[in-house]
C-alpha cells in the first residue's frame, strides 16, 4: 500500500526526507509515484512525479537540500486503482474559498465509483479512487459549511463510509490544519494482512535544547525555539520512540504541533 507522512509544528522545522530510503525502511516496494507538499498560509509548495523516488532527480535534490516549514506532508504511491500518470499522483489539490486544499490517501476502495454519485463542483482529473474520494469530501464540506454543520463530524462520517469499502487512511490539509483518518492497512511483513492501525502518531514537546528526529530516510531539525511542539503521523513508526497507534476509524485534527480535536 501507499506510505503516508505528515508533520505539524509550532515553529518551522528544517526537514530532509529521502522518500527512497523512507520506503525501503518501511519494507515496501512503492515505485509508482511520489509527492511532497509544504503548506504556507493559504497556499502550498507541491512537488510530485509519476515515477519512483529512487529514479527522481527532484526527489534526491529535496532530500539533500531539505525544506523549511511547519506543515509538511508526503506520499509514496503503490498503484492499486488508476494507472501510473501525473493526474493519478498524490497529493491532490483543489482551490476552495481562496485556500489550497490537499489530500493524500492510502487504501484500496475501488467500489467508490459505484456508490458515490458524480461530483458537481469538483471533478477528478485522473482515475483513482483517492481523487474521487477527495472530490466527494470537498462536496460534503461545502454542504456542511452552508448548513453550519460540524466539520469534524462531516469528515469522520465520510471516512467511516469509505472504510466500509476497504482499507482507508487519509491526510487532508488546509490552512494550518491537518486532518488524519485511519482505518486499516495491509502490512507487507505479515503477507499483506489487513489490520489496524492504519496510521501512527508521535508527539514531541521540546522545553530544552532541541534534539533532531532522525531515522533512515528522515531528519527533522526542530529549531532553536525552547517551546517547540511537533506532531508526526506516518503509516508505520519511523523512529524507535513511543509512537501511538490510531484506533480503528479514528480522526484527529492537528495544528501548529498540537492535537486540537479528536473523534473515535
BELSUL-V429207 format. One record per helix or strand of 2 or more residues. SS is the DSSP state (helix for helix, strand for strand). FROM is the first residue (numbers start at 1). TO is the last residue. If there is no record, write none. Layout:
# BELSUL-V429207
ss & from & to
SS & FROM & TO
SS & FROM & TO
This chain:
# BELSUL-V429207
ss & from & to
strand & 3 & 17
helix & 19 & 26
strand & 34 & 40
strand & 43 & 49
helix & 53 & 55
helix & 57 & 65
strand & 67 & 76
helix & 86 & 88
strand & 92 & 96
strand & 99 & 107
helix & 112 & 115
helix & 129 & 146
helix & 151 & 163
strand & 168 & 174
strand & 177 & 182
strand & 185 & 187
helix & 188 & 190
strand & 193 & 195
strand & 200 & 205
strand & 213 & 215
strand & 218 & 221
strand & 229 & 234
strand & 244 & 245
strand & 250 & 255
strand & 258 & 263
